[in-house]
Amino acid sequence: MQHTKFGEMIKDRRIVAGMTLRSFCRETAIDPSNWSKIERGVIAPPDDPELIGRIVGLLGLSGAEETELGDLAAIARGQIPADLKDEELLAKMPAFFRAIRGQTYARDDFEKLMSGVEKLHKP
């Protein structure tokens, strides 16, 4: 299931795993009051890789789900996911932003953006 928010994904996975909010927080050493706010989107998710790793392990996430969780956490914090912070690609993002807003853009800008994306997938 594709999620649109970090808290929504964590809550769904936590419930599927049969964990209450309090039991989840005991296992991860997180304050339940603050975690409830994170699940509801009131405060941003943590950016501590060790904590995120514990959550991933506890919920049994792997592969695409782990990547999705990291992406949703970054988005909720108003950040670009760390693995996408390539300077060349970031320089081309304004063309992408114009395109998704439905604004006009130069074909050359779009092709440069796609070229940058393709470079990320080459070894």
N, C-alpha and C positions, 0 to 999 in steps of 0.2 A: 504494500500500500504506500503510495507516494504521499508525503506530508508536506504541508506548506509552512509549518512552524516547528521550532525545536521542542518547545514544551508539549505540543500535541503529540509529537513522535515519542518522546520519552514516556509520557503518560500512557499512551496506547501500549507500548512495549512493556512497561512496568505492570500494567493490568494483565496482559497476556501471560506474563511470567508469574502471575498470582501474588504480586507484591503490593502491599498497601504503601501509601506514601511514607508512613513512619518506618516500616520495615526496610524500605528502599534507603531511607536516610540513615538508618542504623548501619546498614551494610556499607554505605559509601562515606560515612562520617560527615554528613551534611546536615545543617540545621533545617528541620522540617518546615518551619515558617518561611524561611528564605526560599527553600526549594519549591514550595507551593506557589510562591510568587513567580518563580522561573517557569514552572509549568503553565501558569496562566498568562505568561508574557508580560508581567508587570515589571520585572527586572530582567536584565540581560543574562544569558547563560555564562557559566564560568569559562575562562580561557586557559585554565591550568591543564596542560596535556596529560599530566598524571591522573587528575580527577576524571577527565574525559575517558582515559584508558580504563579506569576502574569501572566506570559506568558501562562502557562498551562490553567489557568482560562480564559484568554482572547480568546484563541483559542479553548476552549471547549474540551480539551483533558482529557481523563480519562482512567483508567485501563492500558491496554497494550500499548496504545499510550503514556501515561505519562511515563511509564517505558522505552519505546523505546527512547523517547526524552532524558531522564536522561542518559541512556546508551550511546547514540550517543554523548552527551555533554562530558561525561567522556572520551570516546575514542578520541574525537577531542582534548582534553587537554592532551592526553597521559597518562591517568589514568585508573585504574581499578575501575569500579563502586563501590561506598562505601559499598553497601549491599553485595558485594562479597569479601570483605577484611577480610576473615576468615583466620587466620594464618595457620591452618592445611591445608585448601584448597590451599592457595597460595604456600605452600611448595611442593605441587604436580603438580603445573602448568608446570614445565619444561617437564614433560612427555607429557602433552597435546600439548605444543609447538612443540615438536619433531614429534608428530603424525600428526599435521596439516601441517607440513613442508614435510611430506612424509618420514621422517627419521625413522629408526628402534628404537624401544623402548622395554623395558622389559615389559612383560605381567603383572607382579606384579605391576609395576609403574602405568600402565593404570588402573588396578583394584583399586588401592589405590585412584587414582584421582576420579573414578566413585563413590567410597564409600564416599569421601568428598562431592561430588555434592549431593548425596542422603541425607546426613546429613543436608544439607541446606533446604531440603524440608520436614523435619520431625518437627512436633511441639515440 
